[in-house]
Each structure stands twice: as C-alpha cells, then as structure tokens.
Amino acid sequence: MTELDGDLIATDLSIAIVVSRFNEFITERLLEGAVDSFVRHGGDRERLTVSHVPGAFELPLIAKRLAQSDRYDAVVCLGAVIRGATSHYDYVCSNTASGIASAGLDMGVPVSFGVLTTDTLEQAIERAGSKAGNQGRHAMASAIEMARLLLKMPVER
C-alpha cells in the first residue's frame, strides 16, 4: 500500500496571496495570519507574492491568472463578505466560492479558500484572529499541505 500525504513544510515553496480590500479591517488581519503561518512553517517571505483586489468577487480571476503563471506552488485567497440587508451577499459568496474552486481545478494548482462569509462583523472579527482563530492562517496551512502533496504525486505521462 502506498500512502501520499502532504506536510506543513513551506521551505522552497512559492505562494501567491490574493487579498480583498473590501472589509480591509478584517482582510488585513487574515493577511497577517497567512504570512505568519508561511514563515512559521519555514517559508521565506521573499517567496510570497501579495496581490490586492477590490472585493471578494474579484478574487477568482486574479487567483486563476496567478495559478496559470506557473510561478507558484499554491494560491491563497483571502476576503470577508458580511451579510447585509439585501441578497447581494448570496451572489457574492456563491460566485466567489465557485470561482476560486474552478481556478484551482482548471489550473491544477492548489487555490485555498480563506474567504470569511459571516452574518455579522463580530463573527468576522472572531474568525480573523480572536476566538475562532485566524482563517488566513488556516488557509495558508491548507495551501502548504496541498502544494507539498502535489509535489509527492506521480507525474502523469
């Protein structure tokens, strides 16, 4: 039996981060968590590329372009969508999630989903570094593990 597992060793990985400026109070905390996670797992800050986009809806396009570039082992998407009084929230969340998933599947590069989708600002704050941890940190750990797993996978011929 052969088992393939990823690990959390970021040494020699190059990772791109795409972060939304909308709800910047929250997304900057997510970014700090992601960068800290990369460094704590042995990554070199010089091997990180950070791109800012206007909002969560714009994350998938830039994530796909970065994954397509063949320069990165993984891409981490960070954003925060907080429910309002209209249905806008549902459209943004749905399209952002499916777009991020498609970027990874289409390009064959791990694209990690670090987008908060919360009902309240308080919930977003909790998930950006207080009670519920920092989802930016978790998204980076997921990206590292998936990138390392893919490096161990046999190459198709």
N, C-alpha and C positions, 0 to 999 in steps of 0.2 A: 504494500500500500504506500502510495506517495501522498504526502500532505504538503500543501503550499500555504504558507501564512505570511502576512505582512508583519512588519515590526515598526517600531517608532524611532528609527534611526534616520535623522534628517541629513546626516553628513553626505555631502556631494549631491544633494538634491537641489534642483532649481524650481522654485514655486512662484507662481503669479497669484496675486490677490487682487480681486476687483471689489471695490467698496462703494456703496451708495452714499452720496452726500445728503440725501433726504433723511431727516431724523439724525443729523450728524452727531448730536449729543450722545446718541446710542451707538451709532456705527463706528465712531472713533474708539469707543471702549472695546468693541468687537475686534477692531483692527489691532489695538494694543495687545489683546489676548492672543490673537493669531500670531503676531510677530514674536511675542514672548514664548509661545508654545514651540515655534520653529527653532528658536535659539536654544531653549531648554532641551530640545531633542537633538542637539548637536549641529544644527544648521548654521550656516554663515549668512549673516544679514545682507551681505553683498550679493547673495544669490536669490534674493527676493526682489520681485518687481511689483509695485503697487500702482494700480490704475483707479482713478475716481470717476464715477459716472453720476449723472443727475439723480437717478432714483432706482429702485429695485427692478422696475420694468426693463431698464437698460442693461442690467447685469448679463443676461444670456448672450447678447450679441458680442460684447467685449470678451466674455469668457470663451466663447467659441473661437473668436479670432486669435486669442492668446493660445488656446489649445492647438489650433491649426498651425501655429508658427513653428512647431517642432523644437521650441527652445525651453519648454517647461515640462517637468515630470508630473505636475498637477496644477490645478487652478482652484482657488478658494473664493467663493462668492459670499460677500457679507452685505447685509442690508437689514432694514427694520420697517415693517409695514404694520401700522397700528390702526385698528378698526375705527372708522368714523361713522357718521350717521347715514352714509349712502352705500350703495352696492359697489362702489369703486374698489374697496378693499378686496372683495371676492375676485374681481377681474385681475387685479394686480397680482394677488397671491397665486392664483391658478396659472396665469401665463408665465409668471416668473419661475415657478417650480417646474413647469413642463419645459420651459426654455433652457433652464440650467441642466435638467436631466438629458435633454436632447443634445446639448453641446458636448457632454461627456460621451454619450453613446455614439454620436456621429463622428467624433474625432478620435475615439479610443484612448482618451486621456482622462484620468480622474478629475471630475469637477465637483467640488464639495459644496453642499448646501448649508450655508451659515446665515440664512435669512430668518430673522425673527418675524413671526406672524402672531401678533398678540391683540387682545381686546383692549388693553389699557396701557398707558405709559408706564405705570407701576410694574406691570408684568414685563415690559421690555427692559426696564432698569434691572429687575431681578435676574433676567437672562443675559445681561451684559456685564455681569461681574459682581452681583451681590448674592442673594440666597440660592439661586439656581445655577451658580457657576457662570462661566463666560462661554457662550456658544461660539464665539470666534476661536477660542482655544480648542474647543471640541471639533470644529470644522477643520482646523489645521491638522489636528491629530489624525482625523479620518483621511485627509489628503495624503499625509505622510505614509500611513499604513497602506493605503491603496496603491500609491506610487511604488512602494517597496515590494508589494505583492506582484504588481505587473512586471517589475524587473526580474522576478523569480520565475515568471511564467515561460513555458517553452514558446519559442518563436514559430509562428505558422509558416509553412512553405508553400 
